[in-house]
Amino acid sequence: MVFSVGLLIISYLTAPAVSGFPSSHLAQAGFAGQDVVLSCSLVEEGGGFGAMGASGGHFSRTPATLVLRDLPMSPDLSPETVTPYIPPENPDPDDIIIEAKVTSPEIPEADSLLHADCNEQEVACEISRYIPRGFQGNADEAFFIGSVALEGGGVSLTLVLRTLPPTAEGGESAASPLLQSKLELPLTPSGTLLTEVAFVVFSRSQSITAPLGGDTLLDCGFKQQEPFPVHAMWLEWRLQHRGSGWRVMEMKTVEPEEQPIVHVDRNGSSVDPALAVQEGNVSLTLRKVTVPDEGTYICTVGIGLYQAQQVIQLHLTQPPNVSLSVDTVIFKDGLPQKVSCHCDRYYPLDVEVEWLYLPPSKKEPISLTQNSSLTSHRQFYDRTLSLSSHVTLHPSALPAGSVVTCLVSHRSLATPVAVSLTVLAPEPEKRSYRMEVLMGLAIATLLFLYFILK
């Protein structure tokens, strides 16, 4: 299903916000909660040829500021440490300052936005025009969709913003309001475009790493102004991977007393209908994930006029089984010996293999990697991979008591896996049984000939 929301590409902004605001700044708003001010970019589609493709248009970016009002105060945040938000003294109609009331619906994980500066996290913020499905309102009402995300995989929010009539001090409607020059929408006396958050779709985990063959949960939820439960909701989970996309599951609710209609395209995928309808929890459970389940998941939720989505990355891993071809090495006749280190059934590419040896008289290992070689990857039916590394050991460089280690690193491993072998001294040479028999026969033959010829 295609819907008109404008471009929603998350990018980390480094330019300063307009009117001298910092990129992420906390401010106190009475006793109701906190304000957070974000440096954003207003993205608009333009004509002509651009980087988005030969047949499509280019997109312009204009600096903007998003002020989220009255976020719930964190209990451990002292009001004395918060600097108040102060609107510009001389409003400029060229500035784009969007003031959004968020008391209802409540912004999930608001604490992470409030603590972004303290945690030295960047905040990505982008805003676009939005056209609700089937909207037939008046020309003075406009909608925007905003994307706010924390760097490093924290909370991600998609906010549907609806404009409100600008008010003067005391709550009365502002007479002859100032118009924003680019958007041509009325501003408050302090120069802000007044909006409210009408709908939000969120995820607390933008990226998930799961083991092959296990179960995983992709977090997605929504909040709305209308009270729960929800009786008219549409949900779709899609998977995009390497240019292809397909539906994972879909759910619809129509009548209050009827069960949601669910279509499952990927066996083992599910959303709890009760949690979806009563709490707005539309998280997706995937059972026994395999390599084809890896990719970009898109959680799209529609309620009434509004529709928004979240994107969650699923990465799958499996650690390698690491083993050596031998546990000990004994050099025979002073000849070198080849040893192999096997890395089996891992995912994804690639592993890194390093060879080290520690002579008995040394404390620091010495690298042997430059003398090693790698086989090509071998792929199994479940798309896991195997690879071997070979190294030739020379007796002149490895005295008895030396320890040789194969060190394997992989994305699935918190620390490298090390497997080792020990170089043993050759055993004393023993006379063979065959030689003793031959010597005995020779002596017996000589004695026999002596007595015959005597």
C-alpha positions as CSV (number, residue, x, y, z in Angstrom):
1,M,0.0,0.0,0.0
2,V,1.4,3.4,-1.0
3,F,0.6,6.5,0.9
4,S,1.7,10.2,0.6
5,V,4.1,11.3,3.3
6,G,6.9,12.9,1.4
7,L,10.5,11.8,1.8
8,L,11.5,10.3,5.2
9,I,15.3,9.7,5.0
10,I,16.9,9.9,8.4
11,S,20.2,11.8,8.4
12,Y,22.4,13.1,11.2
13,L,22.5,16.9,11.1
14,T,25.5,18.9,12.1
15,A,24.4,22.4,11.1
16,P,23.3,24.6,14.0
17,A,19.6,25.2,14.5
18,V,18.0,28.5,13.5
19,S,17.6,31.4,16.0
20,G,20.7,30.2,17.9
21,F,19.2,27.0,19.4
22,P,21.6,24.2,20.0
23,S,21.1,20.9,18.2
24,S,19.6,19.2,21.3
25,H,18.7,21.3,24.3
26,L,16.6,20.7,27.4
27,A,14.3,23.3,28.8
28,Q,11.9,23.4,31.7
29,A,8.2,24.1,31.0
30,G,6.6,24.8,34.4
31,F,5.8,21.7,36.4
32,A,4.0,19.8,33.6
33,G,7.1,18.4,32.0
34,Q,10.2,19.2,29.9
35,D,10.7,20.7,26.5
36,V,13.3,19.3,24.1
37,V,14.5,21.4,21.1
38,L,15.9,19.6,18.1
39,S,17.7,20.9,15.1
40,C,15.9,19.4,12.1
41,S,15.6,19.7,8.3
42,L,12.5,20.4,6.4
43,V,12.5,18.2,3.3
44,E,10.5,19.2,0.2
45,E,10.3,17.6,-3.2
46,G,11.2,19.7,-6.1
47,G,11.2,19.3,-9.9
48,G,13.9,18.4,-12.3
49,F,16.6,15.8,-12.3
50,G,18.5,15.0,-9.2
51,A,20.3,12.4,-7.2
52,M,17.2,10.4,-6.4
53,G,17.0,9.1,-10.0
54,A,16.7,10.3,-13.6
55,S,12.9,10.1,-13.6
56,G,12.4,11.5,-10.2
57,G,12.7,14.9,-8.6
58,H,15.3,16.3,-6.3
59,F,14.7,17.2,-2.7
60,S,15.5,20.5,-1.0
61,R,16.4,20.8,2.7
62,T,15.7,23.9,4.8
63,P,17.0,24.2,8.4
64,A,14.1,23.9,10.9
65,T,13.6,23.6,14.6
66,L,11.2,21.1,16.3
67,V,10.2,22.0,19.9
68,L,8.5,19.0,21.6
69,R,6.5,20.5,24.5
70,D,5.8,19.0,27.9
71,L,7.6,15.7,27.7
72,P,7.2,13.7,31.0
73,M,10.0,14.7,33.4
74,S,12.4,12.0,34.4
75,P,12.5,11.5,38.2
76,D,16.3,11.7,38.3
77,L,16.4,15.0,36.3
78,S,16.8,18.0,38.6
79,P,14.9,21.1,37.5
80,E,17.8,23.2,38.6
81,T,20.0,21.7,35.9
82,V,17.5,22.5,33.1
83,T,17.7,25.7,31.1
84,P,14.4,27.2,30.1
85,Y,13.4,27.4,26.4
86,I,13.2,31.0,25.3
87,P,11.5,31.9,22.0
88,P,13.1,34.5,19.8
89,E,12.7,38.0,20.9
90,N,12.1,39.2,17.4
91,P,10.2,36.6,15.4
92,D,11.5,36.1,11.8
93,P,8.9,34.8,9.3
94,D,11.8,33.1,7.4
95,D,12.6,30.9,10.4
96,I,10.8,27.5,10.6
97,I,10.1,26.7,14.3
98,I,7.5,24.0,14.8
99,E,6.1,23.8,18.3
100,A,4.4,20.5,19.0
101,K,2.3,19.7,22.0
102,V,2.8,16.0,23.0
103,T,0.8,15.6,26.2
104,S,-1.5,13.2,24.3
105,P,-0.5,10.9,22.9
106,E,2.5,10.4,25.2
107,I,5.9,10.1,23.5
108,P,7.4,6.7,24.3
109,E,11.0,6.6,25.8
110,A,11.0,10.4,26.3
111,D,13.8,10.1,28.8
112,S,16.2,9.1,26.1
113,L,15.6,12.3,24.3
114,L,15.9,14.3,27.5
115,H,19.2,12.7,28.3
116,A,20.7,12.8,24.7
117,D,23.0,15.7,25.5
118,C,24.3,14.1,28.7
119,N,24.9,10.8,26.9
120,E,26.7,12.6,24.1
121,Q,24.3,11.2,21.5
122,E,23.4,12.8,18.2
123,V,19.7,13.2,17.4
124,A,18.5,12.8,13.8
125,C,15.4,14.9,12.9
126,E,13.7,15.4,9.7
127,I,10.3,16.9,8.8
128,S,8.1,16.6,5.7
129,R,4.7,17.7,4.5
130,Y,2.0,15.0,5.0
131,I,-1.3,14.4,3.4
132,P,-3.7,12.2,5.4
133,R,-5.7,9.5,3.7
134,G,-9.1,10.9,2.6
135,F,-8.5,14.2,4.4
136,Q,-11.2,16.8,3.6
137,G,-10.4,19.5,6.1
138,N,-10.1,23.3,5.6
139,A,-7.2,25.0,3.9
140,D,-6.0,26.5,7.2
141,E,-5.2,23.1,8.6
142,A,-1.9,21.4,7.6
143,F,-0.1,18.3,8.5
144,F,3.6,17.3,8.8
145,I,5.3,14.0,9.5
146,G,8.5,14.1,11.6
147,S,11.2,11.5,12.0
148,V,13.3,11.6,15.2
149,A,15.9,9.0,16.0
150,L,18.8,8.6,18.5
151,E,22.2,7.7,17.1
152,G,23.4,4.2,17.9
153,G,20.2,2.3,17.7
154,G,18.1,3.9,20.4
155,V,14.4,5.0,20.2
156,S,13.0,6.0,16.8
157,L,9.8,8.0,16.4
158,T,7.6,8.9,13.5
159,L,5.3,11.7,14.5
160,V,2.2,13.0,12.6
161,L,1.8,16.7,13.4
162,R,-1.4,18.6,12.9
163,T,-1.4,22.4,13.0
164,L,-3.4,24.4,15.5
165,P,-4.7,27.9,15.3
166,P,-2.1,30.3,16.7
167,T,-3.0,31.8,20.1
168,A,-1.9,35.0,21.8
169,E,-1.1,35.3,25.5
170,G,-4.1,34.2,27.6
171,G,-5.1,31.5,25.2
172,E,-7.1,33.8,22.8
173,S,-6.8,33.5,19.1
174,A,-4.1,35.7,17.6
175,A,-5.4,38.6,15.5
176,S,-3.7,39.0,12.1
177,P,-1.1,36.4,12.7
178,L,2.3,36.5,11.1
179,L,2.7,34.0,8.2
180,Q,5.7,31.8,7.8
181,S,7.2,32.8,4.5
182,K,8.0,29.4,3.1
183,L,5.1,27.4,4.4
184,E,2.6,30.2,4.2
185,L,1.0,29.1,7.5
186,P,0.1,31.4,10.5
187,L,2.6,31.7,13.3
188,T,2.1,32.4,17.0
189,P,3.2,35.8,18.4
190,S,6.5,34.2,19.4
191,G,7.1,33.1,15.8
192,T,6.4,29.4,16.1
193,L,4.1,27.2,14.0
194,L,1.8,25.6,16.6
195,T,1.0,21.9,16.1
196,E,0.0,18.9,18.1
197,V,1.1,15.3,17.9
198,A,-1.9,13.4,16.5
199,F,-0.3,10.0,16.0
200,V,3.1,8.4,16.7
201,V,4.6,5.1,15.5
202,F,7.8,4.1,17.4
203,S,10.4,1.5,17.9
204,R,12.8,1.2,20.9
205,S,15.3,-0.9,18.8
206,Q,16.2,0.2,15.4
207,S,18.6,-2.7,14.9
208,I,18.3,-6.3,16.2
209,T,20.9,-9.1,16.1
210,A,19.6,-12.6,16.6
211,P,21.1,-16.1,16.5
212,L,20.3,-18.4,13.6
213,G,17.6,-20.9,14.5
214,G,16.3,-18.9,17.5
215,D,13.3,-16.7,18.0
216,T,13.4,-12.9,17.9
217,L,11.0,-10.0,18.6
218,L,11.0,-6.8,16.5
219,D,9.7,-3.9,18.6
220,C,7.0,-1.6,17.1
221,G,4.2,0.3,18.7
222,F,1.9,3.3,18.2
223,K,0.1,5.9,20.2
224,Q,-3.0,7.9,19.3
225,Q,-5.1,10.7,20.6
226,E,-8.2,8.7,20.7
227,P,-8.6,6.3,23.7
228,F,-7.9,2.6,23.4
229,P,-9.1,0.1,22.4
230,V,-8.7,0.5,18.6
231,H,-11.5,-0.7,16.4
232,A,-10.3,0.5,13.0
233,M,-6.6,-0.3,12.5
234,W,-4.5,-1.6,9.7
235,L,-1.0,-3.2,10.3
236,E,1.5,-4.5,7.8
237,W,4.9,-5.9,8.3
238,R,7.1,-6.1,5.2
239,L,10.7,-7.4,4.6
240,Q,13.1,-5.7,2.2
241,H,16.4,-7.4,1.3
242,R,18.8,-6.7,-1.5
243,G,16.3,-4.8,-3.7
244,S,13.4,-7.2,-3.2
245,G,10.4,-6.9,-0.8
246,W,7.6,-9.1,0.3
247,R,4.8,-9.1,3.0
248,V,5.4,-10.9,6.2
249,M,2.0,-10.5,7.7
250,E,-1.0,-8.2,7.7
251,M,-3.7,-7.5,10.3
252,K,-7.0,-5.5,10.1
253,T,-9.6,-4.6,12.7
254,V,-13.0,-3.3,11.6
255,E,-15.8,-3.9,14.1
256,P,-15.4,-3.6,17.9
257,E,-16.8,-7.1,18.6
258,E,-15.1,-8.9,15.8
259,Q,-11.7,-10.6,15.8
260,P,-9.0,-9.0,13.8
261,I,-8.4,-10.4,10.3
262,V,-4.9,-11.7,10.1
263,H,-3.0,-12.9,7.0
264,V,0.4,-14.6,7.6
265,D,2.8,-15.0,4.7
266,R,5.8,-16.1,6.7
267,N,5.2,-19.2,8.8
268,G,6.1,-18.6,12.4
269,S,5.5,-14.9,12.4
270,S,2.8,-13.4,14.7
271,V,1.5,-10.2,16.4
272,D,-0.6,-10.4,19.5
273,P,-4.0,-9.1,18.4
274,A,-5.1,-8.2,22.0
275,L,-1.9,-6.2,22.7
276,A,-2.3,-4.5,19.3
277,V,-5.9,-3.4,19.9
278,Q,-5.7,-2.6,23.6
279,E,-2.2,-1.2,24.0
280,G,-0.9,-0.3,20.6
281,N,1.8,-3.0,20.8
282,V,2.3,-4.4,17.3
283,S,5.7,-6.0,17.8
284,L,6.5,-8.9,15.5
285,T,7.6,-12.3,16.7
286,L,9.6,-14.5,14.3
287,R,10.2,-18.2,15.2
288,K,13.3,-20.1,14.1
289,V,14.9,-17.4,12.0
290,T,16.9,-18.4,9.0
291,V,19.2,-16.5,6.7
292,P,16.3,-15.5,4.3
293,D,14.7,-13.7,7.3
294,E,17.6,-11.2,7.5
295,G,17.0,-7.7,6.2
296,T,15.0,-4.5,6.7
297,Y,11.6,-4.8,8.3
298,I,9.0,-2.1,7.8
299,C,6.2,-1.8,10.4
300,T,3.4,0.3,8.9
301,V,0.4,1.2,11.1
302,G,-2.8,3.0,9.9
303,I,-5.5,4.5,12.2
304,G,-8.3,6.5,10.6
305,L,-6.7,9.3,8.6
306,Y,-3.2,8.7,9.7
307,Q,-0.6,6.2,8.6
308,A,3.1,6.0,9.6
309,Q,5.9,3.5,9.8
310,Q,9.1,2.4,11.5
311,V,12.1,0.6,10.0
312,I,14.0,-2.1,12.0
313,Q,17.1,-3.9,10.8
314,L,17.4,-7.6,11.6
315,H,21.0,-9.1,11.5
316,L,21.5,-12.8,12.0
317,T,24.7,-14.4,13.3
318,Q,26.1,-17.8,14.1
319,P,29.5,-18.2,15.7
320,P,32.1,-20.5,14.1
321,N,33.1,-23.9,15.5
322,V,36.9,-23.6,15.6
323,S,39.2,-26.7,15.7
324,L,42.8,-27.7,14.9
325,S,43.8,-30.6,12.7
326,V,46.2,-31.8,15.5
327,D,46.6,-31.1,19.2
328,T,50.4,-31.7,19.3
329,V,53.3,-31.6,16.8
330,I,56.4,-33.8,16.8
331,F,58.9,-33.0,14.0
332,K,60.2,-36.1,12.4
333,D,63.5,-36.3,10.6
334,G,63.8,-32.4,10.9
335,L,61.0,-32.0,8.3
336,P,58.3,-29.1,8.5
337,Q,54.7,-30.0,9.3
338,K,51.5,-28.5,7.9
339,V,48.7,-27.7,10.4
340,S,45.1,-26.6,9.7
341,C,42.6,-24.4,11.6
342,H,39.0,-25.1,10.7
343,C,36.2,-22.5,11.1
344,D,32.9,-24.3,10.5
345,R,29.2,-23.3,10.1
346,Y,29.4,-19.5,10.8
347,Y,27.3,-16.6,9.5
348,P,27.8,-14.0,8.1
349,L,31.0,-13.4,6.1
350,D,33.8,-13.0,7.2
351,V,36.0,-14.6,9.7
352,E,39.5,-13.4,10.5
353,V,42.2,-16.0,11.3
354,E,45.5,-15.1,13.0
355,W,48.4,-17.5,13.8
356,L,50.6,-16.9,16.8
357,Y,53.4,-18.9,18.5
358,L,55.0,-18.5,21.9
359,P,58.5,-20.0,22.4
360,P,59.1,-21.4,25.9
361,S,61.6,-18.6,26.7
362,K,59.4,-15.7,25.5
363,K,56.5,-13.9,27.2
364,E,55.0,-12.2,24.1
365,P,53.6,-14.2,21.2
366,I,55.0,-13.9,17.7
367,S,52.9,-13.7,14.5
368,L,52.9,-16.6,12.0
369,T,50.0,-15.2,9.9
370,Q,52.3,-14.0,7.1
371,N,53.2,-17.7,6.5
372,S,49.5,-18.9,6.4
373,S,47.0,-19.4,3.6
374,L,43.2,-19.6,3.4
375,T,40.9,-21.8,1.5
376,S,37.8,-20.5,-0.3
377,H,34.5,-20.3,1.6
378,R,32.3,-23.4,1.5
379,Q,28.5,-22.8,1.8
380,F,26.0,-25.2,3.3
381,Y,22.3,-25.7,2.6
382,D,21.4,-23.3,5.4
383,R,23.7,-20.7,4.0
384,T,26.2,-21.0,6.8
385,L,29.9,-21.0,5.8
386,S,33.1,-22.8,6.5
387,L,36.7,-21.9,5.9
388,S,40.2,-23.3,6.7
389,S,43.5,-21.7,7.3
390,H,46.8,-23.6,6.9
391,V,50.3,-22.8,8.2
392,T,53.5,-24.7,7.8
393,L,55.6,-25.1,11.0
394,H,59.4,-25.4,10.8
395,P,61.4,-27.2,13.5
396,S,64.2,-24.6,13.3
397,A,61.9,-21.9,14.4
398,L,59.8,-23.8,16.9
399,P,61.7,-25.5,19.7
400,A,60.1,-28.1,21.9
401,G,57.7,-26.5,24.3
402,S,56.5,-23.8,21.9
403,V,52.7,-23.1,21.8
404,V,51.0,-22.4,18.5
405,T,47.6,-20.6,18.6
406,C,44.9,-20.1,16.0
407,L,43.0,-17.0,16.9
408,V,39.6,-16.5,15.2
409,S,37.5,-13.3,15.2
410,H,33.9,-13.0,13.9
411,R,31.0,-10.5,14.2
412,S,29.1,-13.0,16.4
413,L,31.9,-13.3,18.9
414,A,32.3,-10.9,21.8
415,T,36.0,-12.0,22.1
416,P,38.1,-14.1,19.6
417,V,38.2,-17.8,20.0
418,A,41.7,-19.3,20.6
419,V,42.7,-22.9,20.0
420,S,46.3,-24.1,20.6
421,L,48.7,-26.9,20.1
422,T,52.1,-27.7,21.7
423,V,55.3,-28.7,20.0
424,L,56.8,-31.8,21.6
425,A,60.4,-33.0,21.5
426,P,61.0,-36.1,19.3
427,E,61.1,-39.4,21.1
428,P,64.5,-41.3,21.4
429,E,65.1,-43.4,18.3
430,K,64.3,-47.1,18.9
431,R,65.8,-50.1,17.1
432,S,63.1,-51.8,15.1
433,Y,62.1,-55.4,15.7
434,R,62.7,-56.2,12.0
435,M,66.3,-55.0,12.2
436,E,66.9,-57.2,15.3
437,V,65.5,-60.3,13.4
438,L,67.7,-59.6,10.4
439,M,70.8,-59.2,12.6
440,G,70.0,-62.5,14.3
441,L,69.6,-64.4,11.1
442,A,72.8,-63.0,9.7
443,I,74.7,-64.1,12.9
444,A,73.1,-67.6,12.7
445,T,74.1,-67.9,9.0
446,L,77.7,-67.0,9.7
447,L,77.9,-69.5,12.6
448,F,76.4,-72.2,10.4
449,L,78.9,-71.6,7.6
450,Y,81.7,-71.5,10.0
451,F,81.0,-75.0,11.4
452,I,80.3,-76.4,7.9
453,L,83.5,-75.2,6.4
454,K,85.7,-76.0,9.5
